[in-house]
């Protein structure tokens, strides 16, 4: 059980760091370079088993773009998905 808990804790840490990286990339783009769409990808060979999905919503009346990012991770033979949200203005 200790090994399983350690593995889950490591996954949580990596998942959070990857989410921060992806959200920082999105914020650097700014709202004018974010098109309303859904995209997905992975984090390359450095992070096998981890992926991401992004949903960009239409800008609101204040030109604020809501963005949803899911980070996926293989954990104990199942895919775990954790969502993060941000607003770009």
C-alpha positions in Angstrom: 0.0 0.0 0.0 2.9 2.4 0.8 4.2 2.0 -2.8 0.8 2.7 -4.2 0.4 5.8 -2.1 3.9 7.0 -3.1 3.1 6.4 -6.8 -0.2 8.4 -6.5 1.6 11.2 -4.7 4.3 11.4 -7.4 1.5 11.4 -10.1 -0.2 14.3 -8.3 3.0 16.3 -8.2 3.8 15.7 -11.9 0.2 16.3 -12.9 0.2 19.7 -11.1 3.5 20.8 -12.6 2.4 19.9 -16.1 -0.8 21.8 -15.6 1.1 24.9 -14.5 3.3 24.6 -17.6 0.3 24.3 -19.9 -1.6 27.1 -18.3 1.5 29.4 -18.5 1.8 28.6 -22.2 -1.8 29.6 -22.7 -1.5 32.8 -20.7 1.6 33.8 -22.8 -0.5 33.5 -26.0 -3.1 36.1 -24.8 -6.7 36.1 -25.8 -6.2 37.4 -29.3 -4.2 34.2 -30.3 -6.6 31.7 -28.7 -9.2 30.5 -31.2 -12.4 28.9 -29.9 -11.7 25.2 -30.2 -10.8 21.9 -28.6 -7.3 20.5 -28.9 -5.3 17.7 -27.3 -1.8 16.4 -27.1 0.8 14.8 -25.0 4.0 15.9 -23.1 6.4 13.9 -25.3 8.7 11.1 -24.3 9.9 12.9 -21.2 6.4 12.3 -19.6 5.0 9.1 -21.0 1.5 8.4 -20.0 0.6 12.0 -19.5 -1.5 14.0 -21.9 -3.7 17.2 -22.1 -6.9 18.4 -23.5 -7.8 22.1 -23.9 -11.2 23.7 -24.5 -11.1 27.4 -25.4 -14.4 29.3 -25.1 -15.6 32.3 -27.1 -14.6 35.6 -25.5 -17.3 37.2 -23.4 -18.5 40.8 -23.7 -15.3 42.0 -21.8 -13.0 40.0 -24.1 -12.2 37.5 -21.4 -11.6 34.0 -22.7 -12.4 31.1 -20.5 -10.0 28.1 -20.9 -10.4 24.6 -19.5 -7.4 22.3 -19.4 -7.5 18.6 -18.5 -4.3 16.8 -17.7 -4.6 13.0 -18.1 -2.3 10.4 -16.4 -2.2 6.7 -16.5 -2.5 5.5 -12.9 -2.9 1.9 -11.8 -3.9 0.8 -15.3 -6.6 3.5 -15.6 -6.7 7.0 -17.1 -7.1 9.7 -14.5 -8.3 13.2 -15.7 -7.9 16.4 -13.7 -9.4 19.7 -14.9 -7.9 23.1 -14.4 -9.6 26.4 -15.4 -8.3 29.9 -16.2 -9.4 33.1 -17.7 -7.3 35.1 -20.2 -7.8 38.8 -20.6 
